[in-house]
Every structure is written in C-alpha cells, then in structure tokens.
Amino acid sequence: LGAMPRTITLSYSTTKLFWPEIELTLFSLLSCLIIFLLTIRRNKIVDIIGTYLTPLLLFTLAAIIIRGLLISPERVSTDYSSWTLFFHGLKEGYLTMDLLGAFFFSTVIISSLRKHN
C-alpha cells in the first residue's frame, strides 16, 4: 500500500529528466497499466522479468550513466567536508523506506524463486 505510490513517484521523477512534459497523473496511469499487464498472469512473472524487464533495466541504467557522464552539472563548492556529507547522506538514506522495503521484498522474491524452481 505504501510502496507502490512511492515507487511510481520515484520512477516519475527519474523519467521527468528525459521526458519533462509528461504529467504525474498520466505517468501513474501508464505505470499502473504496464504493471497490471505484466502481472496479470502470475505464472509468467519470472519469465517476463528475465526476458523483457532485465534487458530494459540494463539499457536504462546504461543510458542514465552515459547521460550523467556526458551532461553533468558543474560542481558546487561547499564548506562541508566530504566525511560530513557522507554521513549526512548515510543518515538520510536510512530514514527512507528503502531498507525496510529491501527486507520485506527480498523475502517475497526469494520465496517466489524457490517456488519457481
């Protein structure tokens, strides 16, 4: 209940970099439609992930990395040390749902993989 809106919003903010004119409502509807179409047949989820989503994931990660290397913003000067920034990022990162989501979703994925084999 709490993970899907956050996941769609995070995907939207990433997609907005490449497609700035798309609205959140339209993106949310398209995302939900794609998720529904990919998961309607429960016994085919692992096959779909392996065949379609993994290559798409690798392609989009490569595109993001290449874009980041070619079109990166100028470095901002700051008075903070690199250690201060590192620990601030570490602390703020643990305040998100990412760690909890990883614990809960990993058990679902592992049990699904065991069931599939």
Rosetta blueprint (number, residue, H / E / L):
1 L L
2 G L
3 A H
4 M H
5 P H
6 R H
7 T H
8 I H
9 T H
10 L H
11 S H
12 Y H
13 S H
14 T H
15 T H
16 K H
17 L H
18 F H
19 W L
20 P L
21 E L
22 I L
23 E L
24 L H
25 T H
26 L H
27 F H
28 S H
29 L H
30 L H
31 S H
32 C H
33 L H
34 I H
35 I H
36 F H
37 L H
38 L H
39 T H
40 I L
41 R L
42 R H
43 N H
44 K H
45 I H
46 V H
47 D H
48 I H
49 I H
50 G H
51 T H
52 Y H
53 L H
54 T H
55 P H
56 L H
57 L H
58 L H
59 F H
60 T H
61 L H
62 A H
63 A H
64 I H
65 I H
66 I H
67 R H
68 G H
69 L H
70 L H
71 I L
72 S L
73 P L
74 E L
75 R L
76 V L
77 S L
78 T L
79 D L
80 Y L
81 S L
82 S H
83 W H
84 T H
85 L H
86 F H
87 F H
88 H H
89 G H
90 L H
91 K H
92 E H
93 G H
94 Y H
95 L L
96 T L
97 M L
98 D H
99 L H
100 L H
101 G H
102 A H
103 F H
104 F H
105 F H
106 S H
107 T H
108 V H
109 I H
110 I H
111 S H
112 S H
113 L H
114 R H
115 K H
116 H H
117 N L
